[in-house]
Amino acid sequence: MDFNIGLILPKACQSCNASKAEEEDGDDPVTAVVGMADEPKVPVLPEVPTLPPGQHMTVMLFGMTGAGKSALGNLVAGQDVFKSADTTRTVTRLDSVLRYEAADGSLVVLDTVGLGDTELGEEQVAKGIRDVCLSAPSGIDMIMYVMKLGRITDQCLARLIYVTQYLWGNESLLNLYIVVTCAPRYLQSQEAGFEWIQTQAEQDKRFSHLFMLVGQNPSRFVFVENPPMDNNSKWALEIEEKRNLSYRSVFQAFCDHPRDLVPPFTQDMMRQVQVAVKEEREELNEKQQEVARIQKELRERPKRTAKASAGKRPGAKAGSESEPISPISPKSSETPKNSGSQGSRRGSQQTVDTKEEDSTAAKKGFRKRMATKELHGALSQATAAVEIAQEKLNGKLEEVKKKEDFDQQADLAAKTAWRDFGQAIEGKPVPPVQLTASQASQPASPPSKGKSGIMNFGKKLFGIGKKDSSGTGILSSGGMRNLMSMSAQNAEKTTQAGKPCLIFDWDDTLCPTWWIRAIMQPSLNRVELSSYSDVLHKQAGTIAECLRAAKALGSVDIVTLANPQWLDQTCKWLQCGGMDLKKVFDELQIQVHYAQIPRPETIPAGADVAVHAKKVCMIKIMDKYYGTNMQAHIHAMSIGDQDAEATALKEVLKDRQKKAWRRPLCKVVRLPEEPMLEDLGKSVQLLAKHLPSLVSRQDDFDITTRSL
């Protein structure tokens, strides 16, 4: 394996919010940094999501031949650093991993050559394991499976299962993303992309399984359309736009990946390499930090001096339009004595002042240009130092690569994956006994006659020679069904199921607020409160019954826009029949959250005040029950009569989805607005009756109690 690494500075090297500023001399910051004024510039996109300052991201690409992973790597790197070909065979067969690292160390891209290829044997797989471990000793942040838009085949799915769950281990699913190429429609509309994912999962059992491997989480999908750049084509502008949109889509996924919750995927061999090259890696990191520092300083250089004098008309002199002139009153229309000589002296002085200002501005601009030029020179030196440090690291990696025990570990990992994968196809449990080094050194027997490639398990897996109506192969002899069943069982271990969380509104959901204000309160000047004790007692009992039913199924909280005084008052009215709801809250450990209306300046522009207030409370509830564990399966239900609580929960879970492996379950039950007391009681009773079935459902829904 060749460890030479490209040092072209991609757009990834820019700060998190993208480079919006240009250099004061008008140079493109990216091209100016590289110092390639005579070469085509890499397009700089305004407001493009890019990696946060100081963040280091390692991404591994793998997939079927011809899916576009090398082209994707080139797009991310900003240059053609990976070979690519739109053929049925991988053109870079001699290397198992192609590696790109930005000069500032912010981004590493691994283009795996052959993982999932049709003719790989154990030896090639072992080399792939070894080379990936050598290329990413600090681990892999994102494992991106690249596939073309269309129906997924048994072969595609089997290779995905093999590489993730058997070659790398089930824990790698936390770092898995699906990149769908040739998808211009879904690139431009995230909503359309999510709809396509849902439709495919409902109609195609293979895609449904792939969807399960990423936690049924649509945020784990990235859509791109990445045609090769052709400046001479009449479609050049359209092609560039698609590439720019694809770049944004990929880097948005990089920025959204919750690195604070999901550590890089590592294994023992990676950790061994990390220890072996620690000294060389630290030296390289130091050089890369210097590159990053200079890049940052270049990006933060102020604009041209002209920007500082914005608003000043070009060529205007003192006393012109840029300087107001006092009008002459009618009484002073005559020319004052000696006014001509005084005006002449003022004009001469102003001319001298203007020349001095121009001279000062010119000197200041010259100094700034020289400072920028010096920074470019310093960056060239720093980049050269990175190259030297990289060569030292490459040499050390070559030493590790040649160690016999390191190769043996790779062989052992390949044979273990081979054995366990074959057992899964046969529907047999994985043997508890691990292979030994001596067993790994023995030549392996292929699982079936014919070719010995990893994916060529014959008719047991793919039903060679048979086709279904779609032409994608069949699930023959139970082989593929066995594999999918075992894969699903293993993937389920990635999720940590938590209790469902049921969030009730108070007014007109449990408490008959509209009836109290419209009917009961106006009548209290004519009748005693005790005349309502029976109906209030009945409603209080219904509330307690519903809350007990909910608590038996999960965690229960109340979020209300009311203030504590109103809740206390309504509880006192409901208590007049003898039922103390405050004691019920304490007994069931139900917390009441008061969604306080925030100050206007703290509310995001365009946000609904009630929704925002309830979101604040619901975020706290999600943190209380599920924390920051991305493996926790969030299961939440909103129960209320208004849009505010439903919208708040949907928005909260949409944000949480980006930081979770498995897509959160979002359920909404709506009660009628402004109900009479008797009608509300019936709705709450009906809700309590159907709560078990509603909680047990494993799909999102937004329903009314009338539909129960």
C-alpha positions in Angstrom: 0.0 0.0 0.0 1.2 3.5 -0.9 0.9 6.0 1.9 1.5 9.1 -0.2 -1.1 11.6 0.8 -2.4 14.5 -1.3 -1.8 17.9 0.3 -4.3 19.9 -1.8 -6.3 22.1 0.4 -10.0 21.3 0.0 -12.9 23.4 1.0 -13.1 21.3 4.1 -10.1 23.2 5.5 -12.3 26.3 5.9 -14.0 27.3 9.1 -17.3 26.0 10.2 -19.5 28.7 8.7 -17.6 28.6 5.4 -15.4 31.3 4.1 -17.6 34.3 3.3 -14.8 36.8 3.2 -12.3 37.3 0.4 -8.7 38.3 0.8 -8.1 42.1 0.6 -6.2 41.7 -2.7 -9.2 39.9 -4.2 -7.7 36.4 -4.2 -9.8 33.3 -3.6 -8.6 32.2 -0.1 -8.4 28.5 -1.1 -6.5 29.0 -4.3 -4.3 31.7 -2.8 -3.4 29.4 0.1 -2.2 26.7 -2.3 -0.5 29.3 -4.5 -1.7 28.0 -7.9 -2.8 31.2 -9.6 -2.4 29.7 -13.0 -4.5 26.6 -12.3 -8.4 26.5 -12.3 -9.8 27.6 -9.0 -11.8 25.2 -6.8 -15.3 26.8 -6.7 -15.8 28.5 -3.3 -19.5 28.3 -2.2 -21.0 31.0 0.0 -22.4 29.8 3.3 -21.5 26.2 2.8 -21.4 24.0 5.9 -17.8 23.0 6.6 -16.0 21.3 9.4 -15.8 23.3 12.7 -12.4 24.7 13.5 -10.1 22.2 15.2 -12.3 19.3 14.2 -10.7 16.2 12.6 -12.9 13.9 10.5 -12.0 10.5 9.1 -14.4 9.1 6.5 -14.3 5.7 4.9 -16.1 5.0 1.5 -17.1 1.6 0.3 -19.7 0.1 -2.0 -20.4 -1.7 -5.2 -18.1 -1.1 -8.2 -19.4 1.8 -10.3 -21.6 3.3 -7.6 -19.6 6.5 -7.6 -17.5 6.3 -4.4 -14.3 7.5 -6.0 -16.1 10.4 -7.7 -17.6 11.2 -4.3 -14.1 11.2 -2.7 -12.9 13.6 -5.4 -15.8 15.9 -4.7 -15.1 16.0 -1.0 -11.3 16.5 -1.5 -11.9 19.2 -4.2 -9.5 17.6 -6.6 -9.2 14.3 -8.6 -7.1 12.6 -6.0 -8.9 9.2 -6.4 -9.1 7.2 -9.6 -12.6 6.5 -10.8 -14.2 4.7 -13.7 -17.8 4.0 -14.7 -17.1 0.3 -15.4 -18.1 -3.1 -13.9 -14.7 -3.7 -12.5 -12.6 -1.5 -10.1 -9.8 0.0 -12.1 -7.5 0.5 -9.1 -7.2 -3.1 -8.2 -3.6 -3.1 -7.0 -4.3 -0.9 -3.9 -6.7 -1.9 -1.2 -7.1 1.7 0.2 -6.6 5.1 -1.4 -6.1 7.7 1.3 -6.4 11.5 1.1 -5.6 13.9 4.0 -6.0 17.6 4.0 -2.8 19.6 4.7 -4.2 20.9 8.0 -5.3 17.4 9.0 -9.0 18.4 9.2 -10.2 15.7 6.9 -9.1 12.2 6.0 -10.9 10.3 3.2 -10.4 6.5 2.6 -11.5 5.1 -0.7 -11.5 1.4 -0.1 -10.8 -0.5 -3.3 -12.4 -4.0 -3.4 -14.4 -4.2 -0.2 -17.5 -5.7 -1.6 -15.9 -6.5 -5.0 -17.1 -9.7 -6.7 -13.8 -11.6 -6.7 -12.2 -11.0 -3.4 -10.6 -13.8 -1.5 -9.4 -14.0 2.1 -5.9 -12.7 1.3 -7.3 -9.6 -0.3 -9.8 -9.1 2.6 -6.9 -9.4 5.1 -5.0 -6.8 3.2 -8.0 -4.5 3.2 -8.3 -4.8 7.0 -4.6 -4.2 7.4 -4.6 -1.1 5.2 -7.6 0.5 6.7 -6.1 0.1 10.2 -2.9 1.6 9.0 -4.7 4.5 7.2 -7.0 5.3 10.2 -5.1 4.5 13.4 -7.3 7.1 15.3 -10.5 5.4 14.1 -13.2 6.1 11.6 -15.9 8.8 12.3 -18.2 8.0 9.4 -18.5 4.8 7.4 -20.3 5.7 4.2 -21.8 3.0 2.0 -22.2 4.3 -1.5 -25.0 3.0 -3.7 -26.8 4.1 -6.8 -30.4 5.2 -6.7 -32.6 2.2 -7.6 -33.6 -1.2 -6.3 -31.2 -2.8 -4.0 -30.1 -6.4 -4.9 -29.3 -9.3 -2.6 -25.6 -8.9 -3.5 -25.6 -5.3 -2.5 -27.3 -6.0 0.8 -25.2 -9.0 1.6 -22.0 -7.1 1.1 -23.2 -4.2 3.3 -24.0 -6.7 6.0 -20.7 -8.5 5.6 -18.5 -5.4 5.7 -20.3 -3.7 8.7 -21.5 -6.5 11.0 -19.0 -9.2 10.2 -15.8 -7.6 9.0 -15.8 -4.6 11.4 -18.4 -5.6 14.0 -21.9 -4.7 15.0 -20.7 -1.5 16.8 -19.7 0.0 13.4 -23.4 0.5 12.7 -23.3 3.6 14.9 -21.0 5.2 12.4 -22.8 4.0 9.3 -24.3 6.3 6.7 -25.9 5.6 3.2 -24.9 7.8 0.3 -27.3 7.5 -2.6 -25.8 8.7 -5.9 -27.5 9.7 -9.2 -30.3 11.3 -7.1 -30.8 14.9 -8.4 -34.5 15.1 -7.3 -33.9 14.1 -3.7 -30.7 16.2 -3.5 -32.8 19.3 -4.0 -35.6 18.3 -1.7 -35.0 16.6 1.7 -38.7 16.1 2.2 -38.9 14.2 -1.2 -35.9 12.2 -0.2 -37.5 11.1 3.1 -40.7 10.2 1.3 -38.7 8.0 -1.1 -36.9 6.3 1.7 -40.2 5.5 3.5 -41.8 4.2 0.2 -38.8 2.0 -0.5 -38.8 0.6 3.0 -42.5 -0.3 2.7 -42.3 -1.9 -0.7 -38.9 -3.6 -0.8 -37.8 -6.0 1.9 -34.2 -5.6 1.0 -34.3 -1.8 1.3 -36.3 -2.2 4.5 -33.4 -4.2 6.0 -30.9 -1.7 4.8 -33.0 1.0 6.5 -33.0 -1.0 9.7 -29.2 -1.1 9.6 -29.1 2.7 10.0 -31.7 2.6 12.8 -34.6 3.4 10.4 -33.2 7.0 10.6 -33.6 9.0 7.4 -31.0 11.5 8.6 -28.5 8.7 8.0 -29.1 9.1 4.2 -27.1 11.5 2.0 -28.3 12.2 -1.6 -25.9 13.4 -4.2 -25.7 14.0 -7.9 -22.0 14.2 -8.8 -21.5 14.3 -12.6 -17.9 14.8 -13.8 -16.9 18.5 -14.4 -16.8 19.5 -18.1 -16.1 23.2 -18.6 -16.6 22.9 -22.4 -20.0 21.3 -22.1 -23.1 23.5 -22.7 -24.4 22.0 -19.5 -21.3 23.2 -17.5 -23.3 25.6 -15.3 -25.9 23.0 -14.5 -23.2 20.4 -13.8 -21.4 22.8 -11.4 -24.7 23.6 -9.6 -25.3 19.9 -9.0 -21.8 19.4 -7.8 -22.2 22.3 -5.5 -25.4 21.0 -4.1 -23.9 17.6 -3.6 -20.9 19.1 -1.8 -23.3 20.9 0.6 -25.2 17.8 1.2 -22.2 15.7 2.1 -20.6 18.4 4.3 -23.9 19.0 6.1 -23.8 15.3 7.0 -20.2 15.7 8.2 -21.3 18.7 10.4 -24.4 17.0 11.7 -22.6 13.8 12.7 -22.6 13.9 16.5 -19.0 13.3 17.3 -19.5 14.3 20.9 -21.9 11.3 21.3 -20.4 8.8 18.8 -16.7 8.1 19.2 -14.7 7.1 16.1 -15.0 3.4 15.3 -11.8 1.6 16.3 -10.5 -1.9 16.7 -7.5 -3.5 18.3 -5.3 -3.3 15.2 -6.0 0.4 14.9 -5.1 1.0 18.5 -1.8 -0.9 18.0 -0.9 1.3 15.0 -1.8 4.4 17.0 0.7 3.5 19.7 3.4 2.5 17.2 3.3 5.8 15.3 2.5 8.1 18.3 5.7 10.2 18.0 5.4 10.6 14.3 1.7 11.4 14.5 2.2 14.1 17.1 4.9 15.8 15.0 2.6 15.7 12.0 -0.3 17.1 14.0 1.9 20.0 15.2 2.8 20.9 11.6 -0.8 20.6 10.5 -1.9 22.9 13.3 0.5 25.5 12.0 -1.0 25.2 8.5 -4.5 25.6 10.1 -3.4 28.7 12.0 -2.0 30.4 8.9 -5.1 29.5 6.9 -7.3 31.0 9.6 -5.3 34.2 9.7 -5.5 34.5 5.9 -9.3 34.0 6.0 -9.6 36.7 8.7 -7.6 39.3 6.8 -9.7 42.4 6.4 -11.1 43.5 3.1 -9.5 46.2 1.0 -9.2 49.6 2.5 -11.9 50.7 0.2 -14.4 48.8 2.3 -13.4 50.9 5.3 -14.2 54.0 3.4 -17.6 52.7 2.1 -20.1 55.5 1.4 -17.4 57.9 0.3 -18.0 58.8 -3.4 -14.9 57.9 -5.5 -13.0 61.0 -6.4 -14.8 63.2 -3.9 -12.7 65.8 -2.2 -13.2 67.6 1.1 -16.0 70.1 0.9 -17.8 68.2 -1.9 -20.9 66.0 -1.5 -19.3 64.0 1.2 -19.1 67.1 3.4 -22.2 69.2 4.0 -22.0 73.0 3.1 -23.8 75.5 5.2 -26.3 77.5 3.1 -25.8 81.3 2.9 -28.7 83.3 4.3 -30.5 86.0 2.1 -29.1 88.8 4.3 -25.5 87.6 3.5 -25.8 87.2 -0.2 -23.0 89.6 -0.8 -19.5 88.2 -1.0 -17.7 88.7 2.3 -14.6 90.7 2.4 -11.4 88.7 1.7 -13.5 85.6 1.1 -11.7 84.8 -2.1 -8.2 84.7 -0.5 -9.6 82.7 2.5 -11.3 80.2 0.2 -8.1 79.8 -1.8 -6.1 79.1 1.3 -8.7 76.6 2.6 -8.8 74.8 -0.8 -5.0 74.5 -0.9 -4.9 73.2 2.7 -7.7 70.7 1.8 -5.7 69.5 -1.2 -2.6 68.9 0.9 -4.7 67.0 3.5 -6.3 64.8 0.8 -2.9 64.0 -0.7 -1.6 63.1 2.7 -4.6 60.9 3.4 -4.2 59.1 0.0 -0.5 58.6 0.7 -1.3 57.2 4.2 -4.0 54.9 2.7 -1.6 53.7 0.0 1.1 52.9 2.5 -1.4 51.1 4.7 -2.7 49.0 1.8 0.9 48.2 0.7 1.8 47.0 4.2 -1.3 44.8 4.3 -0.5 43.3 0.9 3.0 42.6 2.0 1.7 41.0 5.2 -0.6 38.8 3.2 2.2 37.9 0.8 4.3 36.9 3.8 1.5 34.7 5.2 1.3 32.9 1.8 5.0 32.3 2.0 4.8 31.0 5.5 1.9 28.8 4.4 4.1 27.3 1.7 6.8 26.6 4.2 4.3 25.1 6.7 2.9 22.9 3.9 6.3 21.7 3.0 7.0 20.8 6.7 3.7 18.8 6.7 5.0 16.8 3.7 8.2 16.0 5.4 6.4 15.0 8.6 4.0 12.9 6.5 7.0 11.1 4.9 8.3 10.2 8.3 4.9 8.9 9.3 4.6 6.9 6.1 8.0 5.3 6.8 6.9 4.2 10.3 3.6 2.8 8.9 5.6 0.7 6.4 7.6 -0.7 9.3 4.3 -1.7 11.1 2.9 -3.1 7.9 5.9 -5.5 7.5 5.5 -7.0 11.0 4.5 -10.6 10.8 2.2 -10.5 13.8 0.3 -7.6 12.3 -0.4 -9.6 9.2 -1.4 -12.5 11.3 -4.0 -10.4 13.1 -5.4 -9.2 9.8 -5.6 -12.8 8.5 -7.3 -13.9 11.8 -9.9 -11.1 11.5 -10.6 -12.0 7.8 -11.0 -15.8 8.6 -13.2 -15.1 11.6 -15.5 -12.8 9.5 -15.5 -15.5 6.7 -16.5 -18.2 9.1 -19.2 -16.3 11.0 -20.7 -14.9 7.7 -20.9 -18.5 6.3 -22.6 -19.7 9.6 -25.2 -17.0 9.3 -26.0 -18.0 5.7 -26.5 -21.6 7.0 -28.7 -20.3 9.7 -26.3 -21.5 12.4 -25.3 -19.5 15.5 -21.8 -18.0 15.6 -19.4 -20.5 17.3 -18.4 -19.2 20.7 -14.8 -20.4 20.2 -12.5 -17.8 18.6 -10.1 -18.8 15.9 -6.4 -19.0 16.9 -3.4 -17.7 15.1 -2.4 -21.2 14.0 -5.9 -21.7 12.6 -5.7 -18.4 10.8 -2.4 -19.4 9.1 -4.1 -22.5 7.5 -5.6 -22.1 4.1 -9.3 -21.7 4.2 -11.8 -24.0 2.6 -14.4 -22.1 0.5 -17.9 -22.3 1.8 -19.1 -23.8 -1.5 -17.7 -25.2 -4.7 -16.6 -22.9 -7.5 -15.0 -19.5 -7.0 -13.5 -18.8 -3.6 -14.5 -15.1 -3.4 -16.2 -14.0 -0.2 -19.5 -13.2 -1.8 -19.6 -16.4 -4.0 -21.5 -18.7 -1.7 -23.3 -20.2 -4.6 -26.9 -21.1 -4.8 -27.3 -21.1 -1.0 -27.1 -17.3 -1.0 -28.1 -15.8 -4.3 -29.7 -18.6 -6.3 -27.2 -18.4 -9.2 -29.0 -18.8 -12.5 -32.4 -17.9 -11.1 -34.0 -14.5 -11.4 -37.1 -12.9 -9.9 -39.4 -10.6 -11.8 -37.2 -7.6 -11.0 -34.1 -9.4 -12.3 -32.3 -8.8 -9.0 -31.9 -12.4 -7.8 -34.0 -14.3 -5.3 -33.9 -15.2 -1.7 -33.0 -18.8 -2.5 -32.9 -21.9 -0.2 -33.3 -19.6 2.8 -29.7 -18.5 2.6 -30.3 -14.8 2.3 -33.3 -15.0 4.6 -31.1 -16.6 7.2 -28.5 -13.9 6.8 -31.1 -11.1 7.1 -32.6 -12.7 10.2 -29.2 -13.0 11.9 -28.3 -9.4 10.9 -31.5 -8.0 12.3 -30.9 -9.8 15.6 -27.4 -8.4 15.8 -28.5 -4.9 14.8 -31.2 -4.9 17.6 -28.4 -5.1 20.1 -27.3 -1.6 19.0 -30.4 -0.1 20.5 -31.0 0.5 24.1 -34.7 0.5 24.6 -36.0 3.0 27.1 -39.4 3.6 28.6 -42.0 5.4 26.5 -42.4 9.1 27.5 -46.0 10.3 27.6 -46.4 14.1 27.8 -49.9 15.5 28.7 -51.2 19.0 28.3 -53.3 20.3 31.2 -56.0 22.7 30.0 -58.8 21.0 28.1 -56.8 17.8 28.0 -57.1 16.7 31.6 -58.6 19.7 33.2 -62.0 21.0 31.8 -60.7 24.6 31.5 -63.1 25.9 28.8 -66.1 24.5 30.8 -64.8 26.0 34.0 -64.4 29.5 32.5 -67.5 29.4 30.3 -70.0 27.6 32.5 -68.9 27.1 36.1 -67.2 30.3 37.0 -69.9 32.7 35.7 -72.5 30.7 37.7 -70.7 30.8 41.1 -72.4 34.2 41.9 -75.7 32.3 41.8 -74.9 28.8 43.1 -72.5 27.2 45.4 -69.4 25.3 44.2 -70.7 22.3 46.1 -73.4 21.9 43.4 -70.7 20.9 41.0 -68.9 18.5 43.4 -70.3 15.3 41.8 -69.3 16.1 38.2 -65.9 17.5 39.4 -65.2 14.5 41.5 -66.0 12.2 38.5 -63.6 14.2 36.3 -60.9 14.1 38.9 -61.3 10.3 39.2 -61.1 10.0 35.4 -57.9 12.1 35.3 -56.3 9.9 38.0 -57.3 6.7 36.2 -55.8 7.9 32.9 -52.6 9.0 34.6 -52.2 5.7 36.4 -52.8 3.8 33.1 -50.1 6.0 31.4 -47.6 5.5 34.3 -48.0 1.8 34.0 -46.8 2.0 30.4 -43.9 4.6 30.7 -42.8 7.9 32.1 -45.4 10.6 32.5 -45.0 14.4 32.5 -47.4 17.4 32.2 -46.4 20.5 30.2 -48.7 23.5 30.5 -48.7 27.1 29.4 -50.7 27.9 32.6 -49.0 29.4 35.6 -48.7 27.6 39.0 -51.5 29.6 40.5 -54.0 28.5 37.9 -53.0 24.8 38.2 -53.4 25.1 42.0 -56.8 26.7 41.7 -58.1 24.1 39.2 -56.8 21.3 41.4 -58.7 22.8 44.3 -61.9 22.9 42.3 -61.5 19.3 41.2 -60.8 18.4 44.8 -64.1 19.5 46.1 -65.4 16.0 45.6 -62.6 14.5 47.6 -60.0 13.6 45.0 -56.6 15.4 45.6 -54.8 15.4 42.2 -51.7 17.0 43.7 -51.3 13.8 45.8 -51.8 11.7 42.7 -49.0 13.6 41.0 -46.7 13.0 43.9 -47.6 9.3 44.2 -47.0 8.7 40.5 -43.9 11.0 40.5 -45.4 13.1 37.7 -43.6 16.4 37.2 -45.5 19.5 36.0 -43.5 21.7 33.7 -44.6 25.3 33.3 -43.9 26.5 29.8 -43.2 30.1 30.5 -43.6 32.6 27.7 -40.0 33.9 27.0 -39.0 37.4 26.3 -39.6 38.4 22.7 -35.9 38.9 22.0 -35.1 35.3 23.0 -37.6 33.8 20.5 -36.2 32.8 17.1 -37.5 34.9 14.2 -40.8 33.4 12.8 -41.2 31.0 15.7 -44.6 30.5 17.4 -44.4 31.7 21.0 -46.4 28.8 22.5 -44.5 26.2 20.5 -41.2 27.6 21.5 -42.2 27.6 25.2 -43.3 24.0 25.1 -40.2 23.0 23.1 -38.0 24.3 25.9 -39.8 22.0 28.4 -39.8 19.0 26.1 -36.1 19.2 25.5 -35.6 19.0 29.2 -37.9 16.0 29.4 -36.0 14.2 26.6 -32.7 14.9 28.4 -34.1 13.6 31.7 -35.2 10.3 30.3 -32.8 9.6 27.4 -29.8 11.8 28.1 -27.1 12.1 25.4 -26.9 8.4 24.7 -27.3 8.1 21.0 -28.1 4.3 21.3 -31.2 5.1 23.4 -34.4 4.6 21.4 -36.5 7.7 22.0 -40.3 6.9 22.2 -42.5 10.0 22.9 -46.2 10.7 22.8 -47.9 14.1 23.0 -51.4 14.2 24.3 -53.3 17.5 24.0 -55.9 19.6 22.4 -53.8 22.2 20.6 -51.3 22.3 17.7 -48.7 23.8 20.0 -47.8 20.6 21.9 -47.9 18.5 18.7 -45.7 20.8 16.7 -43.3 21.2 19.7 -42.8 17.5 20.0 -42.3 17.0 16.3 -39.7 19.7 16.1 -37.8 18.5 19.2 -37.6 14.9 17.9 -36.6 16.1 14.4 -33.6 17.7 16.0 -32.9 14.7 18.2 -33.0 12.4 15.2 -29.7 13.9 14.0 -28.0 12.8 17.2 -29.6 9.3 17.5 -28.8 6.1 15.8 -32.4 4.8 15.7 -35.1 7.2 14.5 -37.2 8.4 17.4 -40.9 7.4 17.6 -43.1 10.5 17.5 -46.7 10.0 18.4 -49.5 12.6 18.7 -53.0 12.2 20.1 -55.3 15.1 19.8 -58.4 15.8 21.9 -61.3 18.0 20.9 -60.9 21.8 21.5 -63.2 23.6 24.0 -65.0 20.5 25.2 -67.9 20.4 27.6 -67.1 18.6 30.9 -69.0 15.4 30.0 -67.4 15.2 26.5 -63.9 15.7 28.0 -64.5 12.9 30.5 -65.5 10.5 27.7 -62.4 11.4 25.7 -60.0 10.9 28.6 -61.7 7.5 29.4 -61.4 6.4 25.8 -57.8 7.5 25.8 -57.0 5.5 28.9 -58.6 2.4 27.4 -56.5 2.6 24.2 -53.2 3.7 25.7 -51.7 0.2 25.8 -52.3 -0.4 22.0 -51.1 3.2 21.2 -47.9 2.8 23.1 -47.2 -0.7 21.6 -47.3 0.6 18.0 -43.9 1.0 16.4 -44.8 3.7 13.9 -45.3 7.5 14.0 -48.9 8.7 14.1 -51.0 11.9 14.5 -54.5 10.9 15.4 -57.6 12.2 17.2 -59.5 10.5 20.0 -62.5 10.5 17.7 -60.6 7.9 15.5 -60.0 5.5 18.4 
